C-alpha cells in the first residue's frame, strides 16, 4: 500500500469517515486499496469540500468493487457520488446494478433514470403515495393486520419510486396509515412463538382463516377486563413531535439566574397549561389541545394549569367558563390549578409601564387604517413599512399617556400601547404589536376597575412566565408569534418558557366557526350548541360519544407539526371501534309490527337469558320474556316472498335470536286506510324436527305485565351537511344543510335489559366520566349497541318514563351517509 496507516487515517478522516469505519477499512487491505482508488477516481482529496454523508456511499462502492474487481464504469459512479447526484446507498446499489447490466452500452440518461437521480419527494408526496398503495391492498391488510407491516414497508420501497424517498418518511407514513386503517395493535397482532410456531406460520394461519390458540384471549374480553388509558401510548408522548421536546430547564434564558429560579420553583417537573378564551363552546379541535397539554404533563408526572384567557370582556360569559371546566373534567383530566389572566391584571400593567421605561413600548394614537399602512398595507401594496409618528415620543410622555388610558381619559380606539419591536423584520409579529387597548366594557371578575385590557400577544407569554410553564404547547398558526413571545420575555428580562407548535385538528364535513354555529342555532336549524349533529364537545358529549373514544382518536392520529384534516367518517370509525369493545348489546326496533303465534296459548311465558355481549362473560347477561306475541321491525316482513329474501314472508320459516324453534308466517292484517301491516300471524314450529333457518331476527316480547317492550324515541343522525366543505357552497353554508340529517322514530321499542344497562351506566365505568354523577345528570353515559341499527345513548330530553335515544354512530361506515 503506497500510503502508510497514519496518512490513510488522516485522509479518510478528512473526507468524513467515522473512526470506527476507518478501523474496519484498515483491517481489510484489499478493500482499503480499492477505496483509496475510488477516492482518486472521484478526485476527492483532503482539500476537497466533501459532505460527511458521502463517506458511506464511497465505502459501499468499495465493498462492491472488492467482490467484483471488474466492475464497469466505476469511475462514473464515483464521480456521481462526489457530485451529489447519488445521495443514498440505495442509489449506489442501483448504480452498480445498472453498470453491470449495461456494460459497454452505458449512457448518462439511462444511468440517471435507473438510479433515481434528481428524484425527490416531499413528506406530503410520500404520504399521498403511501395512501394510494395501501388503499389498493386494503382487504389483505385488514385480514392480516400488523403481521404484514414490515413486509409492506419493504414492498413499497422495492416496487415503487418511493425507494428513492427518505426511508424514515416512508416508514412514518406507512405506520400512520396502518394505525388509521386498523387502529392500535391489540391481541390479534400478538404472535405467540413456541414449539412449531413462528411468525410466518401464524400469518399463514390467519390468511387461511384458522382460529387462534384456545388460550389467546378475545379482544373484547380483554377490553372488559382492563380498560386501558386511551393516552397511555409511548408513540404519542415519547416519539415524534412530543418526544423531541426539551427537558425542563432546557429552554435558554437571557440571564442564567432566571433558569435557576425557574427550576427551584418547579422542582424540575413539567408544567403545561391549557389557555382557552371563555367566549364560546369548545369544539372537537380543542380535544387535541386538551389531550396534548394535560396528557403530556400527566405522562411526565407533571402538572397542567387550566388558565382562562379572559382579556376580552366584550365576548366572555359565565356559561363558557363553566362549560370549559366541565368538558376538561369529562375528558378525565383534573387541572393543577384554575387560573385567570385577569388574576394578573395589576402585574401585567406594572410590566407594561416597565416596558415603556425601557423604551420598548409607546402610546400610539393612529387609526387602524394608518397602522395598516405603516405595515405595508394589504399584501404590501402601500409601500415600505415605517414606524408611526408616536414611536419616538419621549418615555415620560408615553408613560403619562398610558396612565391617561388607564384612568379613562381616552375612548376605545383613541389610544393604544404598542411594543417597539422591529418594523424591518420579515415577521408581521414583530411590527409593533398592540399591548393594551381601551375597552368600554365591565369585566366579569374585576367589574369596572379597569378601562384598559392587555392583548393576547402581551398577556399570553407573561402569564406563561408567571406560572413557570416549561412547555408552552400551541398550534402552528402561532408559529410566527414565537418570535414576539420570546422578544417580550427577553425585553422585560423575565423567565422565558419555550413555545412549541403542533398541527391542529380539523374535521371536514362540518363547521367550527362560532359565528356560523350561532347562526345555525339562532335560525333553528339545530336545537342548540349541544345539538348532536354539531361537533362542539358539548354536542359530541350529548350524542353519547365516550370521552375515552375521543382520546383514543387523538392518540391514533398522533401529534406532528402538520395540520390534520380528517373526514368525519374517520372520526366515527374510531368511535365505532371503541364502542364495539366497551358497550353492551340490546334489541332495538325502530318501526315495530306485532307478530302473534297462533298455536301458543295467551298465557304462554318463558324467560330467556341473553348476554349483554356474546362471548364476553364479563359484560354479564339479562333475562327477557318470550310469549305468544312479540314485535319485529317492519323492514323484516314482506307481503310477497322471493327467493333472494330470507326474512319473514308468508309461508317462510325464520329463526328468532336465542329462541329454540323457528316461526312460520301464516297470514297478516292490514289497515285499510293506510295500507300498512298491523299484525302478522305465525306458527311456532315446536312440533316439527328443527331445521336451521337461513336467518335469525331480533324481536322484543309483548308482555306488558313484565314491562316489555320499553317504549323509546330514537333519533338517528346523519351528516348535517351534504359536502365535505360546506363553506364552498356558492349559496353559502346554510344551503349545504342536509334535510335528512335527522330521522325520528317516536314509536321505537327496546328490550327490558335497558333498565340494567341504565342502572350500571356509564359503560365502560371509568374514573372521570360519571364518577359520582347520577345518570339523571349525565344521561349520555347510558350507552349500548342496538342490534342491526347502531350505537345509542340516552339524550338529555329524556324525562321520567319518556326515554329519548340518540344514535352515536352507525354499525357500518357506509350506512346513513348524507347526500
Order of alpha helices (4+ residues) and beta strands (2+ residues): alpha-alpha-alpha-alpha-alpha-alpha-alpha-alpha-alpha-alpha-alpha-alpha-alpha-alpha-alpha-alpha-beta-alpha-beta-alpha-beta-alpha-beta-alpha-alpha-beta-beta-beta-alpha-beta-alpha-beta-beta-alpha-alpha-alpha-beta-alpha-beta-beta-beta-beta-beta-beta-beta-beta-beta-beta-beta-beta-beta-beta-beta-alpha-beta-beta-beta
